Every structure is written in structure tokens, then in C-alpha cells.
Amino acid sequence: YYHLFNAVTDALEENDIDLSVDGADEVDGDFNLIKGGGAAHTKEKIVDYAAKEFIVIVDESKVVGKLGTFPVPVEVIPDASRVVIQALEDMGAECEIRMAQRKDGPVITDNGNFVIDAKFSEIASPQHLEIDLNSIPGVVENGIFTQMVDRVIVGTSDGTKEL
């Protein structure tokens, strides 16, 4: 992953990414996504945004009517985590700092930050929430992806389909 991302970062500098193909933790019928279960959503969002075409491939369990079943990952500067958690709770989210597996302490992103998983019961407007989350001081990026996806391919038990 690290070497692949370095190659992609070089392509970003040249503004030369034709296609990005990735998965998602949730996708709705309007091609809004929640990504970041692997805590790499900030770098993925940069690449996906820069690509001329962005295709998402998921299985049918990831397709939802409205986003919100999966918590929204929010990458935060560690010193701002308490302030960000309070702001997210004021917005109606249940929050947890994502803890690492097989080591003590929180997950640390490639950028040296924490991930707060913010569980909203239902996300009425993914576009507005994406903007609102990024307006909180200390937030680096969040895992809501709107207005970026060109195609969604859904793998089903009897084949594939496009949304």
C-alpha cells in the first residue's frame, strides 16, 4: 500500500490520474459514500478527487437507502480530539476514538492523526454534513465522499449490477 500510494502521489504532482477504483463501507443511490474503515480516507479522498474517473466496487451489503449505518470516520489532529468530539456530539453523533488492534492506544493515520468514529443515526444530507464536519477546527478530513463517484458496480450473489 505504501509504495502504491507513493506512486500515486507522484502522479498527483503531474495531475495525471485517469482512473481510481476503490471500495466503500456504505453507498447510497445518489453515489454518496462513507469510506475510512481502514483509516486511510484522507489520502484516498485526495486521489479519488484528482482522478478523471472514480469507480466504486462494493458487494450488495454496502448499498443503503440513506447513509448512517456505518460510523463516519473523522481524522483529527490529536490535540483537538476533545474539542472535535464535543462538536460532533453537539451535532447528534455518538463518538469514539478508534483504538488500535494488537497495540495500545488509538489508531494513528498515515498523517499522524487520530480517527474519531462518529455514529449518526441517519444522514439526511451527506453533502451538508461533509462540509459541516470539515468546518470544525482540528478536523483534517472526514469519510463522507459526495459528488465524486462516476460509477458504482455492485457484486451480487447472482452476478453484478450497476447503480
C-alpha positions as CSV (number, residue, x, y, z in Angstrom):
1,Y,0.0,0.0,0.0
2,Y,2.7,2.5,1.0
3,H,4.7,2.0,-2.3
4,L,1.5,2.2,-4.3
5,F,0.4,5.4,-2.6
6,N,3.9,6.9,-3.3
7,A,3.5,6.1,-7.0
8,V,0.0,7.7,-6.9
9,T,1.4,10.8,-5.1
10,D,3.9,11.2,-7.9
11,A,1.0,11.0,-10.4
12,L,-0.9,13.6,-8.4
13,E,2.0,16.0,-8.8
14,E,1.8,15.5,-12.5
15,N,-2.0,15.8,-12.3
16,D,-2.2,12.5,-14.2
17,I,-4.6,10.1,-12.7
18,D,-7.0,8.7,-15.3
19,L,-8.9,6.2,-13.1
20,S,-9.4,5.5,-9.4
21,V,-11.1,2.2,-8.4
22,D,-11.9,1.7,-4.7
23,G,-14.4,0.1,-2.4
24,A,-16.7,1.8,0.2
25,D,-18.1,1.0,3.6
26,E,-21.5,2.4,2.5
27,V,-23.0,3.7,-0.7
28,D,-26.4,5.2,-1.4
29,G,-28.4,5.5,-4.6
30,D,-27.0,9.0,-5.2
31,F,-23.4,7.7,-5.2
32,N,-22.6,9.2,-1.8
33,L,-20.2,7.1,0.2
34,I,-18.8,6.5,3.6
35,K,-15.2,5.4,3.5
36,G,-12.5,5.1,6.0
37,G,-12.9,1.8,7.8
38,G,-9.2,1.3,7.2
39,A,-8.4,4.9,8.4
40,A,-6.9,6.0,5.0
41,H,-9.8,8.1,3.8
42,T,-7.9,11.4,3.7
43,K,-5.3,10.2,1.2
44,E,-7.9,8.2,-0.7
45,K,-10.2,11.2,-1.0
46,I,-7.3,13.2,-2.5
47,V,-6.6,10.6,-5.1
48,D,-10.3,9.9,-5.9
49,Y,-11.0,13.6,-6.2
50,A,-8.0,14.1,-8.6
51,A,-8.9,11.2,-10.8
52,K,-10.6,11.8,-14.1
53,E,-12.9,8.9,-13.4
54,F,-13.8,7.3,-10.0
55,I,-15.4,3.8,-9.9
56,V,-16.6,2.2,-6.7
57,I,-17.0,-1.6,-6.4
58,V,-19.0,-3.0,-3.5
59,D,-21.0,-6.0,-2.5
60,E,-24.7,-5.7,-2.0
61,S,-24.4,-5.5,1.8
62,K,-22.8,-2.0,1.4
63,V,-25.8,-0.5,-0.5
64,V,-28.1,1.5,1.7
65,G,-31.1,3.8,1.3
66,K,-29.6,6.5,3.4
67,L,-26.0,6.8,4.8
68,G,-25.6,6.4,8.5
69,T,-25.4,2.7,9.3
70,F,-21.6,2.8,9.3
71,P,-20.0,5.5,11.5
72,V,-18.3,8.4,9.8
73,P,-14.6,8.4,10.3
74,V,-13.2,11.8,11.1
75,E,-9.5,12.4,11.0
76,V,-8.4,14.9,13.7
77,I,-5.3,16.5,14.9
78,P,-4.6,14.7,18.3
79,D,-4.6,17.9,20.3
80,A,-8.1,18.8,19.0
81,S,-9.7,15.5,19.7
82,R,-11.7,16.6,22.8
83,V,-12.9,19.8,21.1
84,V,-13.9,17.8,18.0
85,I,-15.7,15.1,20.0
86,Q,-17.7,17.8,21.8
87,A,-18.7,19.4,18.5
88,L,-19.7,16.1,16.9
89,E,-21.8,15.2,20.0
90,D,-23.5,18.6,19.7
91,M,-24.3,17.6,16.1
92,G,-26.0,14.5,17.4
93,A,-23.3,11.9,16.9
94,E,-22.1,9.2,19.3
95,C,-18.3,9.3,19.2
96,E,-15.4,7.0,19.9
97,I,-11.7,7.5,19.2
98,R,-10.8,4.4,17.2
99,M,-8.4,2.2,19.2
100,A,-5.7,0.2,17.6
101,Q,-5.8,-3.6,17.4
102,R,-2.7,-5.5,18.7
103,K,-1.2,-2.4,20.2
104,D,-2.1,0.0,23.0
105,G,-3.6,3.4,22.1
106,P,-5.5,4.9,19.3
107,V,-5.2,4.3,15.6
108,I,-2.6,6.7,14.1
109,T,-3.3,7.6,10.4
110,D,-0.5,7.9,7.8
111,N,-0.7,11.7,8.6
112,G,0.0,11.1,12.3
113,N,-3.6,11.9,13.4
114,F,-6.4,10.2,15.3
115,V,-9.6,8.8,13.9
116,I,-12.9,9.5,15.6
117,D,-15.8,7.3,14.6
118,A,-18.9,9.5,14.6
119,K,-22.2,7.5,14.5
120,F,-25.1,9.5,13.2
121,S,-28.5,7.7,13.2
122,E,-29.3,8.8,9.7
123,I,-27.5,11.3,7.4
124,A,-30.2,13.4,5.7
125,S,-27.8,15.5,3.6
126,P,-24.4,13.9,3.1
127,Q,-23.2,17.0,1.2
128,H,-24.0,19.4,4.0
129,L,-22.6,17.0,6.7
130,E,-19.4,16.6,4.8
131,I,-18.9,20.4,4.7
132,D,-20.0,20.9,8.3
133,L,-17.6,18.2,9.6
134,N,-14.7,19.8,7.8
135,S,-15.6,23.2,9.3
136,I,-14.8,22.0,12.8
137,P,-11.3,23.3,13.8
138,G,-8.9,20.4,14.2
139,V,-10.7,18.2,11.6
140,V,-8.3,17.2,8.8
141,E,-10.9,15.3,6.7
142,N,-13.9,13.0,7.0
143,G,-15.1,9.8,5.4
144,I,-18.1,11.2,3.6
145,F,-17.5,11.3,-0.2
146,T,-20.0,13.3,-2.2
147,Q,-20.1,14.4,-5.9
148,M,-17.1,12.4,-6.8
149,V,-18.2,9.0,-8.0
150,D,-18.8,8.3,-11.7
151,R,-19.9,4.6,-11.5
152,V,-20.9,2.1,-8.8
153,I,-20.6,-1.6,-9.5
154,V,-22.4,-3.9,-7.1
155,G,-21.4,-7.5,-6.8
156,T,-24.3,-9.8,-6.1
157,S,-24.7,-13.5,-5.5
158,D,-26.1,-13.9,-9.0
159,G,-23.7,-11.5,-10.8
160,T,-23.1,-7.8,-10.8
161,K,-25.2,-4.7,-11.4
162,E,-24.6,-1.0,-11.7
163,L,-26.4,1.5,-9.5
